[in-house]
Amino acid sequence: MPQDAPAPGAAPTAEQLEPVKAAVRALLHQPEYDDGSAGPVLVRLAWHSAGTYCKETNTGGSNGAGMRYEKEGGDPANAGLQHARAFLEPVKSQFPFISYADLWTLAATVAVAEMGGPAVPWQGGRTDYADDAKVPPRGRLPDGAQGADHLRFIFYRMGFSDQEIVALSGAHNLGRCHGDRSGFEGKWVNNPTRFSNQYFKLLLKFEGEWKKTTLANGLQQFVYVDEDLAAGEEGEGEKEEGLMMLPTDMSLISDPKFRAWVEKYAADQDLFFRDFAAVFAKLLELGIQRDAQGRVANEENVEDGYRS
Ligand code: ZEM
């Protein structure tokens, strides 16, 4: 008989995680929310929880679930991610044995798979900080208004290569920008709840047609609007929304080293899926060292996790 919660001091087993994953799968369908799925915002939650990592100081990363605290959760870069955390709250209540840090990262892998993407290897054992003392400083996440140098500055700090930067950016196949969160507006692909390599294809397909626009808030982004679709069918209210790219997305085709990978991933979805699975798994593991029980060493600053 499998235990339904981990033994004291141990990370959950695969069997113990099955009902947690099933509960995440069951909440993905959200007809009233965005494009009908919680999946994209869950992927962004995991990314922002991990993307604070700094390899020089070995600080930040997905361990600790610091976004529960104002210091990290209130970072304007994390605007909107309270929705993702709220979607997962019932799962945490149902399975108190899983730490928030494990739940947020696990949920993203479940979402990627359910949206048609690859199986991302994932290991549990993260613990949650008891206070905000070890929460990383703000300002470590990328700014979409910038370019290739900025992407390298941010992602090299985490230990990623140019190829890995491009593969990770392929997550922009999912979801959308929200004016009231980042200030940018719109989606990258037509079906933003289906994981694919469409983002890379569109970057190249509409090269030269991506039009730089300045939004009312002063931010600049690139848009592609099919004129016929934008006009709408005679008598129909529904208008095509158009697609968008951030300045950082566009830098992936203007920078020759990035571009080589955009071309490979646009041409070969299997290659993209393999590379994305590997690099997303790497992202979720940044800064994590497990002990013999699979539990993440976290000094004494532990509120929650695998001790009960
Ligand atoms: Zn994103 N991302 N991102 N990203 N991202 C947004 C949305 C989403 C950048 C960025 O500025 C933005 C990665 C990398 C980078 C997702 C996943 C991943 C938004 C819109 C912005 C502005 C936020 C909003 O308004 O709601 C920049 C500059 C990046 C540097 C390369 C990586 C890496 C990701 C995962 C592996 C996802 C899934 C979304 C959609 C969220 C949603 O709510 O729909």
Boltz pocket constraint, residues with backbone or C-beta under 6 A from the ligand:
constraints:
  - pocket:
      binder: B
      contacts: [[A, 39], [A, 40], [A, 41], [A, 43], [A, 44], [A, 47], [A, 79], [A, 80], [A, 142], [A, 143], [A, 144], [A, 145], [A, 151], [A, 165], [A, 168], [A, 169], [A, 171], [A, 172], [A, 174], [A, 175], [A, 176], [A, 177], [A, 178], [A, 179], [A, 181], [A, 182], [A, 183], [A, 184], [A, 246], [A, 248], [A, 280]]
      max_distance: 6.0
